[in-house]
């Protein structure tokens, strides 16, 4: 007999809202973590991307967090990237519904004004990148002493990006009477230090990533510099939507141009792109308007896009951790996927070591497109994406609304608008709320200005 969300202590209202979105059975990390998180225990979870950890900590956060005061949030989620901040916030908003806690995002690359305005009005849950939150704290615009629940998500990635000093400084500002949850693909090194320093009698839970449990195919092909672009064009045409990883920003831009010149719709995504450009690229990819997202490793973590058919390592991953993170973009939620790495002779030794460490097939073969076949025809892919767009279009027009203040109104930086087919994370500093009767919604654009807003109420509590 399968376990249900209510068996884990989730309230009937939250369980029903998950069912409306087609989420009926919890993943292993949710089964392991939810009862502990809902009881207020500190949780240390080894849960790589794609494992369902956002819902695991999100349910507990939405169910247990209190009401924030101006500049003093009660819940805090620290994440490494802007894109992940937007996606975590979107999931929390869906879980919260109309009467749940308010959620705001805080990250760099955008102006301070909307973020400061949201804090001054009062935010219940802040989803933030460490650098921007430190800037706001130093300006006196956010005080963390009243935070009662902290989540550190993708801790290993934050360590890789050099954010740990800022993470520690932020956690030092949070009161000692708090619940702390930490999730990471690995629990050694800096992640282990955070556990020792900031968690109290944490319960360790582990779940293998869904992507590793699926039947992903891992293929390594010999390809010199003159072959890689042509092979990538053929791969994307046969297996899309696809994410193509490049080592450098310039390389990603150059490959994107080559793909587009060859008739393959592609968009670039890397650190030199503005926030608006990155959001547009992700939206176009998520909605099927482009076949390939060409990215540096900034997209390897936290970007959740359903039905990615293929990951192409145009430049091989730097190490086994980066390879796992990249591969996690396909084969999500139990689906199968394809991971193809293009290798030249100077990279062969490192690739063979990576294969051994990850227990992958220890071979590098000649390119053979016929051997891997086509996942689906272009018509079939477009039909699937069209069906998803139609499903989103059937949702109520009020399914997602933007609240510029607790009391409503159209001032500041938002109003509400109907849903769009394109995916885009919430604007930084924005607070959204969703009616409890809204249907399945995993992506929506930030609403346009000039319409009425929905007032966020007090959070619900789990039974």
Buried (B, 14 or more C-beta within 10 A) or exposed (E): EEEBBBBBBBBEBBBBBBEBBEBEEBBBBBBBBBBBBBBEBBBBBBBBBBBBBBBBBBBBBBBBBBBBEEBBBBBBBBBBBBBBBBBBBBBBBBBBBBBBBBBBBBBBBBEBEBBBBBBEBBBBBBBBBBBBBBBBBEEEBBBBEBBBBBBBBBBBBBBBBEBBEBBBBBBEBBEEEBBBBBBBBBBEBBBBBBBEEBBEEBBEBBBEBBBBBBEBBBBBBBBEEEBBBEBBBBBBBBBBBBBBBBBEBEBBBBBBEBBBEBEBBBBBBBEEBEBEBBBBBBBBBBBBBBBBBBBBBBBBBBBBBBBBBBBBBBBBBBBBBBBBBBBBBBBBBEBEBBBBBBBBEEBBEBBBEBBEEBEBEEEBEEBEBEEBEBBBEEEEBEEBBEEBBEEBEEBEEBBBBBBBBBEBBBEBBBBBBBBBBBBBBBBBBBBBBBBBEBBBBBBBBBBEBEBEBBBBBEBBEBE
